[in-house]
């Protein structure tokens, strides 16, 4: 017999608490001669079990009372119940950790799929000779890089033209102004 079964025996209406009446009824059904109590005796007995002011005994209060008894059987029962509670808590923690790990794995897989999809789209939309969009990069990034490259090339061309103009002893401003007029 363990504390849960004993509690269930006394909790005749199965509402999760034991009342004075249920204690009396349960004891009388065990031994009608030995467990006949007056109302005062029953109230005093019930106070050993009940630690609250509600006039009921819950499962934890009942277990605490049983575990306070100095017999070896109740001490062993206490060890069993505490070990079962610890195992239950461990299993709950493992289950929560597994759910969290699975959620992280799903998040990582979704990000991988998105990056692969973007890379395929980039590859399909990239004309030959142009640089492909890398994961995490946008078309705007490539246009900005392309614009900077053109700007660098224009600067180099201008320096070359100035150097050429300087070597022929022409004024660079005359060279550019005449070049611009002829191109328009």
Phi, psi and omega per residue, in radians:
X1 nan 2.286 3.111
X2 -2.040 3.052 -3.040
X3 -1.096 -0.677 -3.131
X4 -1.121 -0.775 -3.133
X5 -1.164 -0.703 3.125
X6 -1.136 -0.738 3.100
X7 -1.074 -0.784 -3.141
X8 -1.065 -0.631 3.115
X9 -1.066 -0.804 -3.100
X10 -1.324 -0.529 -3.137
X11 -1.401 1.329 -3.001
X12 -1.171 -0.543 3.131
X13 -1.575 0.001 3.055
X14 0.973 0.683 3.115
X15 -1.709 0.081 3.071
X16 1.593 0.009 3.073
X17 -2.422 2.740 3.112
X18 -1.956 2.368 3.086
X19 -1.823 2.999 3.089
X20 -1.031 -0.721 -3.134
X21 -1.079 -0.732 -3.133
X22 -1.167 -0.659 3.077
X23 -1.075 -0.843 -3.124
X24 -1.054 -0.845 -3.131
X25 -1.074 -0.755 -3.128
X26 -1.132 -0.748 3.137
X27 -1.178 -0.720 3.135
X28 -1.120 -0.655 3.135
X29 -1.213 -0.417 3.071
X30 -1.282 -0.818 -3.121
X31 -2.742 1.714 -3.064
X32 -1.083 -0.464 -3.116
X33 -1.465 -0.854 -3.053
X34 -1.237 -0.592 -3.030
X35 -1.896 0.750 3.010
X36 -1.591 2.101 -3.108
X37 -2.151 2.615 2.960
X38 -1.351 2.939 3.120
X39 -1.051 -0.722 3.133
X40 -1.129 -0.743 3.114
X41 -1.111 -0.699 3.136
X42 -1.143 -0.742 3.112
X43 -1.092 -0.758 3.115
X44 -1.107 -0.756 3.108
X45 -1.090 -0.745 -3.098
X46 -1.113 -0.564 -3.142
X47 -1.141 -0.405 3.057
X48 -1.152 -0.608 -3.115
X49 -1.477 -0.826 -2.967
X50 -1.485 2.188 3.095
X51 -1.876 -0.116 -3.137
X52 -1.800 3.019 -3.116
X53 -1.681 0.142 -3.059
X54 -1.497 -0.179 -3.130
X55 1.368 0.394 3.103
X56 -2.358 2.866 3.081
X57 -2.151 2.162 3.083
X58 -1.554 3.000 -3.101
X59 -1.062 -0.651 -3.120
X60 -1.209 -0.746 3.090
X61 -1.067 -0.714 -3.130
X62 -1.138 -0.775 3.105
X63 -1.083 -0.764 3.134
X64 -1.006 -0.753 3.108
X65 -1.095 -0.847 -3.118
X66 -1.055 -0.713 -3.099
X67 -1.266 -0.304 3.104
X68 -1.429 -0.190 3.106
X69 -1.197 2.445 -3.011
X70 -1.408 0.329 -3.123
X71 -1.575 2.674 3.133
X72 -1.093 -0.664 -3.102
X73 -1.061 -0.746 -3.139
X74 -1.270 -0.553 3.071
X75 -1.154 -0.714 3.089
X76 -1.135 -0.699 3.111
X77 -1.094 -0.702 3.116
X78 -1.074 -0.778 3.124
X79 -1.072 -0.746 3.131
X80 -1.082 -0.795 -3.109
X81 -1.146 -0.774 3.136
X82 -1.112 -0.683 3.096
X83 -1.147 -0.689 3.113
X84 -1.134 -0.717 3.100
X85 -1.117 -0.745 3.129
X86 -1.114 -0.725 3.119
X87 -1.115 -0.728 3.120
X88 -1.088 -0.769 3.117
X89 -1.101 -0.702 3.119
X90 -1.106 -0.764 3.138
X91 -1.121 -0.682 3.096
X92 -1.117 -0.742 3.132
X93 -1.119 -0.728 3.105
X94 -1.101 -0.723 -3.141
X95 -1.119 -0.744 3.111
X96 -1.121 -0.716 3.126
X97 -1.135 -0.683 3.124
X98 -1.143 -0.701 3.113
X99 -1.130 -0.755 3.136
X100 -1.128 -0.724 3.128
X101 -1.129 -0.708 3.127
X102 -1.134 -0.696 3.116
X103 -1.092 -0.723 3.097
X104 -1.130 -0.708 3.125
X105 -1.105 -0.751 3.116
X106 -1.104 -0.740 3.118
X107 -1.069 -0.767 3.138
X108 -1.131 -0.759 3.137
X109 -1.114 -0.689 3.103
X110 -1.099 -0.735 3.123
X111 -1.122 -0.728 3.094
X112 -1.061 -0.813 3.137
X113 -1.071 -0.705 3.137
X114 -1.110 -0.782 3.133
X115 -1.111 -0.709 3.109
X116 -1.131 -0.725 3.124
X117 -1.096 -0.762 3.115
X118 -1.113 -0.667 3.122
X119 -1.145 -0.721 3.106
X120 -1.121 -0.764 3.119
X121 -1.073 -0.761 3.122
X122 -1.066 -0.755 -3.127
X123 -1.120 -0.702 -3.134
X124 -1.229 -0.577 -3.074
X125 -1.619 0.000 -3.085
X126 -1.654 2.010 3.070
X127 -1.116 2.743 3.137
X128 -1.036 2.453 3.101
X129 1.585 -0.230 3.105
X130 -1.703 2.697 3.141
X131 -1.303 2.464 3.134
X132 -1.378 2.643 3.050
X133 -1.309 2.281 3.108
X134 -1.578 2.712 3.091
X135 -0.953 2.312 -3.133
X136 1.552 -0.035 -3.106
X137 -1.936 2.662 3.130
X138 -2.012 2.936 3.093
X139 -1.070 -0.600 3.128
X140 -1.091 -0.677 3.099
X141 -1.033 -0.727 -3.125
X142 -1.195 -0.729 3.118
X143 -1.082 -0.705 3.127
X144 -1.139 -0.709 3.097
X145 -1.117 -0.743 3.130
X146 -1.099 -0.754 3.119
X147 -1.099 -0.728 3.102
X148 -1.102 -0.697 3.124
X149 -1.095 -0.746 3.114
X150 -1.127 -0.710 3.129
X151 -1.090 -0.725 3.112
X152 -1.115 -0.765 3.123
X153 -1.094 -0.712 3.129
X154 -1.125 -0.708 3.121
X155 -1.116 -0.765 3.114
X156 -1.101 -0.709 3.129
X157 -1.122 -0.721 3.134
X158 -1.122 -0.757 3.115
X159 -1.084 -0.715 3.109
X160 -1.105 -0.719 -3.141
X161 -1.154 -0.685 3.106
X162 -1.161 -0.699 3.111
X163 -1.125 -0.724 3.121
X164 -1.126 -0.736 3.136
X165 -1.157 -0.674 3.124
X166 -1.176 -0.590 -3.108
X167 -1.308 -0.387 3.109
X168 -1.716 0.209 3.131
X169 0.999 0.554 3.036
X170 -1.732 2.608 3.074
X171 -1.290 2.239 -3.065
X172 -1.089 -0.598 -3.136
X173 -1.197 -0.626 3.096
X174 -1.164 -0.732 -3.127
X175 -1.045 -0.824 -3.096
X176 -1.243 -0.674 -3.127
X177 -1.170 -0.678 3.126
X178 -1.248 -0.597 3.114
X179 -1.169 -0.688 3.134
X180 -1.193 -0.670 3.134
X181 -1.153 -0.671 -3.118
X182 -1.268 -0.477 -3.134
X183 -1.426 -0.282 -3.129
X184 -1.599 nan nan
